[in-house]
Amino acid sequence: MTEEVHFRGPVGRLEGLLDEPEGEVRGAAVVCHPHPLHEGTMRNTIVFRAARALRAVGFATLRFNFRGVEGSEGTHHGEGGEEGDASAGLDLLQERFPGVPLWAAGYSFGSRTVCGLATRDERIQRLILIAFPVAVYECSCIEAVQRPGFLLFGGGDEFGTLTELAQRFPRLSEELEVDEIPGADHFFRGRTPILEERIQAYARRAVEKP
């Protein structure tokens, strides 16, 4: 069941959707949406599917609107301010589910936000970056990430592919697992079920690792 929640962010109240898994809560994750200035919201299909994939392996998930989106207060920042919004989401999860592992996931703009936050917020034990836009945006934060994670690309994504990641950042942490869906564009049109399967499979491997 989805619970509408409101919580305090750095520049005002943020709105979100909190979902718990069936059975034991094995972890909790924020799932960040794509660019606010290009109709990105917490109701984005890929954000929804990523959250559902995580719930399938026992994670509570928080999808939320960045500052200035729909009912969230503030205005779009775009230069790192939204990392504070994601951090506030982690605060909420930490309060609601004390002691469980905290993950952070994001799609496109959301993946850049998660990447930046992961370099300085040690609470994030794993991260999932979907359509990380290495071809068009500053994404050097990935070089500083030293914790386990999963990067999922579309093979036909004009904003960045696995090949472009390897070209720009050839020496990433060995703890970062990478994958690509052949032919998928930035929006994974026609391939969102595959995306959900890949994320669920990664999360299952991670939580079941001895």
Rosetta blueprint (number, residue, H / E / L):
1 M L
2 T E
3 E E
4 E E
5 V E
6 H E
7 F E
8 R E
9 G E
10 P L
11 V L
12 G E
13 R E
14 L E
15 E E
16 G E
17 L E
18 L E
19 D E
20 E L
21 P L
22 E L
23 G L
24 E L
25 V L
26 R L
27 G E
28 A E
29 A E
30 V E
31 V E
32 C E
33 H L
34 P L
35 H L
36 P H
37 L H
38 H H
39 E L
40 G L
41 T L
42 M L
43 R L
44 N L
45 T H
46 I H
47 V H
48 F H
49 R H
50 A H
51 A H
52 R H
53 A H
54 L H
55 R H
56 A L
57 V L
58 G L
59 F E
60 A E
61 T E
62 L E
63 R E
64 F E
65 N L
66 F L
67 R L
68 G L
69 V L
70 E L
71 G L
72 S L
73 E L
74 G L
75 T L
76 H L
77 H L
78 G L
79 E L
80 G L
81 G H
82 E H
83 E H
84 G H
85 D H
86 A H
87 S H
88 A H
89 G H
90 L H
91 D H
92 L H
93 L H
94 Q H
95 E H
96 R H
97 F L
98 P L
99 G L
100 V L
101 P L
102 L E
103 W E
104 A E
105 A E
106 G E
107 Y E
108 S L
109 F H
110 G H
111 S H
112 R H
113 T H
114 V H
115 C H
116 G H
117 L H
118 A H
119 T L
120 R L
121 D L
122 E L
123 R L
124 I E
125 Q E
126 R E
127 L E
128 I E
129 L E
130 I E
131 A L
132 F L
133 P L
134 V L
135 A L
136 V L
137 Y L
138 E L
139 C L
140 S H
141 C H
142 I H
143 E H
144 A H
145 V L
146 Q L
147 R L
148 P L
149 G E
150 F E
151 L E
152 L E
153 F E
154 G E
155 G L
156 G L
157 D L
158 E L
159 F L
160 G L
161 T L
162 L H
163 T H
164 E H
165 L H
166 A H
167 Q H
168 R H
169 F L
170 P L
171 R L
172 L L
173 S L
174 E L
175 E L
176 L E
177 E E
178 V E
179 D E
180 E E
181 I E
182 P L
183 G L
184 A L
185 D L
186 H L
187 F L
188 F L
189 R L
190 G L
191 R L
192 T H
193 P H
194 I H
195 L H
196 E H
197 E H
198 R H
199 I H
200 Q H
201 A H
202 Y H
203 A H
204 R H
205 R H
206 A H
207 V H
208 E H
209 K L
210 P L
